[in-house]
Amino acid sequence: MVEAGRARILCVDDEVKNLKLLEAILSSQGYEIVFAYDGQETLEKLSKERFDLVILDLLMPNMDGFETCRRIRQSQFAKGVPIIIVTVLSDYDSRIRCLEAGANDFLTKPIDAAEVILRVRNLLKVKEYELFLKEYNERLETQLAERTMELKQAYINTVSILTKIAAYKDEETANHLKRVSQYCRLMASHLSFSSEEIERIALASMAHDVGKVAIPSEILLKGGSLSKEEFELMKTHTTIGANILRSSTILMFQVAERIALTHHENWDGTGYPQGLHGEQIPIEGRIMKIADVYDALRNRRPYKPELDHETAFRIILEGDKKSSPSHFDPNILKIFEMHHLEFSQIYEQFK
């Protein structure tokens, strides 16, 4: 893992004074700064050298920041490197274009030194945990045969890492994951699962939103309604999360992948990302659907207040502008209706 103070950062701008300013700010934190003056030079340096982060000016001649960012993401040599776009443009259309091109974050000119340092530090920390997770999963694969008892704890540790990653992008807490896990355990215990399967579903549920690590904080924490373009980007956290958890022979990760991918699918076929309906949706995703909706209703977020149990219960059973009883598996909805007071107790225990 790369130590933050030794990280190499490629700063790209056609104006030397802007590069010198970034160098003054970031070199004071121990980072190694390298300059590039246009998009083509950026691609050439990334193809030959290792960089941990790119700070890219948007308005440049010949190849602008949009195209440079897009080509970095299409490359085989640096498509995973975090990219911060620096721009004077603050309108949503421009930011959406940046996100579509593959940017991870933004800085608005004139830049603020404290903001630059914070955003760079956070993105490097996210990258650090992603690399750790990849190496950790590879080690788990090679040791599968002799790790039956240790595997459960290894998964819990991995989920802890995923939680830390998401914490850099969202305000969700560890208690949210504990509550969701307990809701899923409760519902699964009233279905035809073995004790081992119940435990697996409960633990796997904790990774349901890991894909949010790839969604910009300004979308996750937006106080008002998302635009159509922002919502489309938000929806990709399901497929991104599934991709992070995919390609594992470990059963726990396979269950977690299904939950991450399908916990926003609706029983009536109106959900996402695939528009599955009925029993096309894996049972784990159907269980997670109610757990996630209930906790989202109860929990205060930047765009909504905290609701009491009675209000959340009524919305799930009767519906509102966003939710409908037709979104839920009728059998699982019945379990929720019969045991809703236990949901309230779990919420209060891990509030």
Sequence and secondary structure as in RCSB ss.txt:
>XXXX:A:sequence
MVEAGRARILCVDDEVKNLKLLEAILSSQGYEIVFAYDGQETLEKLSKERFDLVILDLLMPNMDGFETCRRIRQS
QFAKGVPIIIVTVLSDYDSRIRCLEAGANDFLTKPIDAAEVILRVRNLLKVKEYELFLKEYNERLETQLAERTME
LKQAYINTVSILTKIAAYKDEETANHLKRVSQYCRLMASHLSFSSEEIERIALASMAHDVGKVAIPSEILLKGGS
LSKEEFELMKTHTTIGANILRSSTILMFQVAERIALTHHENWDGTGYPQGLHGEQIPIEGRIMKIADVYDALRNR
RPYKPELDHETAFRIILEGDKKSSPSHFDPNILKIFEMHHLEFSQIYEQFK
>XXXX:A:secstr
   GGG EEEEE S HHHHHHHHHHHHTTT EEEEE SHHHHHHHHHHS  SEEEEES  SSS HHHHHHHHHH 
SSSTTS EEEEES  SHHHHHHHHHHT  EEEESS  HHHHHHHHHHHHHHHHHHHHHHHHHHHHHHTGGG HHH
HHHHHHHHHHHHHHHHHTT    HHHHHHHHHHHHHHHTTTT  HHHHHHHHHHGGGTTGGGGGS HHHHT SS 
  HHHHHHHHTHHHHHHHHH S   HHHHHHHHHHHHTT  TTS  SSS   GGGS HHHHHHHHHHHHHHHHS 
BTTB    HHHHHHHHHH  SS  GGGS HHHHHHHHHTHHHHHHHHHHT 
